[in-house]
Amino acid sequence: LELMLTDFFDFLGGEAPDMEQEECEAFIDAVVYSMMIDRMIDENEAAKIKKEANQLPWKSSSPAVDYITESIRKAGKNLNFQRQAAPYCGEIAGRIHSKEVRKFTRKACLKVMHSDGDFKPVEKALEQLIDQAFGE
């Protein structure tokens, strides 16, 4: 798992497109949700996201770390896939205006879900939703 996130952020490293604050927040929400959909997130993972969020063009007066904590809480309330995943993904996608940021977010989400090597049915289903929400 530790390795997975290191790879993920190496992959993201310095590649973040220019993003508005709202897009940075939506990006974090999308990645956190992708990570939590299989109901597995550990302390290392959370700590790693917090550290790496510093690479985003964050423009808020409150730190990205606080936003991530909030994002994990929000995602946790939306884990009922049948009822909540589509509206939650739609809401997140609605905050991303740039096509480039949508592509970047989609790629990051898919990378997160595929990287632990254990691709669960719920992740497969989320992948389709993400394709719809963040696709072209």
C-alpha positions as a printed Julia matrix, in Angstrom:
136×3 Matrix{Float64}:
   0.0    0.0     0.0
   2.79   2.38    0.98
   4.48   1.6    -2.33
   1.24   2.14   -4.23
   0.92   5.71   -2.99
   4.55   6.49   -3.57
   4.12   5.36   -7.17
   0.92   7.33   -7.44
   2.54  10.56   -6.36
   5.66   9.92   -8.4
   3.23   9.64  -11.28
   1.59  12.9   -10.26
   4.88  14.53   -9.36
   5.03  18.03  -10.73
   2.5   17.18  -13.42
  -0.52  18.86  -11.88
  -2.08  21.18  -14.45
  -2.9   24.68  -13.36
  -6.0   24.36  -11.19
  -8.42  26.73   -9.56
  -8.87  26.22   -5.81
 -12.26  24.6    -6.39
 -10.62  22.14   -8.8
  -7.88  21.27   -6.29
 -10.57  20.45   -3.74
 -12.55  18.4    -6.25
  -9.39  16.55   -7.26
  -8.72  15.61   -3.63
 -12.35  14.54   -3.17
 -12.19  12.33   -6.25
  -8.89  10.67   -5.33
  -9.9   10.15   -1.7
 -13.2    8.62   -2.81
 -11.44   6.31   -5.25
  -9.18   5.21   -2.46
 -12.0    4.61    0.01
 -14.59   2.95   -2.22
 -13.29  -0.51   -1.32
 -13.62   0.61    2.33
  -9.9    0.27    2.92
  -7.83   3.26    3.85
  -5.03   3.14    6.36
  -3.17   5.78    8.34
  -0.14   5.67    6.04
  -2.33   6.32    3.05
  -4.03   9.28    4.68
  -0.72  10.71    5.9
   0.79  10.3     2.46
  -2.06  12.14    0.73
  -1.69  14.97    3.23
   2.01  15.29    2.54
   1.65  15.1    -1.21
  -1.27  17.49   -1.47
   1.38  20.17   -1.04
   2.18  19.67   -4.72
  -1.21  21.02   -5.75
  -1.58  24.71   -6.56
  -3.48  25.2    -3.28
  -4.74  28.75   -2.79
  -6.93  28.5     0.29
  -6.09  30.1     3.63
  -6.91  26.82    5.37
  -4.29  24.11    4.77
  -4.8   21.27    2.33
  -4.34  18.85    5.25
  -7.55  20.12    6.85
  -9.38  19.77    3.57
  -8.21  16.17    3.16
  -9.45  15.25    6.64
 -12.82  16.73    5.71
 -12.76  14.96    2.34
 -12.17  11.59    4.01
 -15.14  12.29    6.29
 -17.36  13.25    3.31
 -16.31  10.21    1.31
 -17.07   8.01    4.31
 -20.65   9.25    4.26
 -21.03   8.4     0.55
 -19.87   4.8     0.43
 -23.25   3.27   -0.37
 -22.36   2.62   -3.99
 -25.86   1.98   -5.38
 -27.39   5.12   -3.91
 -24.56   7.58   -3.47
 -21.66   7.04   -5.86
 -23.19   8.55   -9.01
 -24.5   11.74   -7.38
 -21.28  12.17   -5.38
 -19.05  11.74   -8.45
 -21.32  14.04  -10.43
 -21.09  16.71   -7.77
 -17.28  16.44   -7.72
 -17.06  16.54  -11.52
 -19.3   19.61  -11.52
 -16.56  21.53   -9.72
 -13.94  20.8   -12.37
 -14.14  23.21  -15.27
 -10.97  22.55  -17.2
 -10.8   19.59  -19.56
  -7.15  19.14  -18.67
  -7.93  18.92  -14.94
 -10.76  16.45  -15.63
  -8.35  14.2   -17.54
  -5.75  14.53  -14.81
  -8.31  13.68  -12.12
  -9.68  10.69  -14.02
  -6.18   9.33  -14.58
  -5.31   9.77  -10.9
  -8.49   8.0    -9.74
  -7.96   5.05  -12.06
  -4.32   4.84  -11.05
  -5.33   4.72   -7.37
  -7.89   1.98   -7.9
  -5.66  -0.21  -10.06
  -2.48   0.18   -8.09
  -3.14  -2.14   -5.17
  -3.38  -5.03   -7.61
  -6.71  -6.11   -6.15
  -9.41  -4.71   -8.4
 -12.75  -5.3    -6.68
 -16.16  -5.25   -8.42
 -17.07  -2.0    -6.66
 -13.89  -0.44   -8.06
 -14.8   -1.66  -11.54
 -18.21  -0.04  -11.15
 -16.65   3.19   -9.89
 -14.27   3.19  -12.84
 -17.26   3.31  -15.19
 -18.81   6.14  -13.2
 -15.56   8.08  -13.26
 -15.28   7.57  -16.99
 -18.74   9.08  -17.37
 -18.17  11.9   -14.89
 -14.65  12.94  -15.9
 -14.4   11.58  -19.42
 -14.35  13.71  -22.54
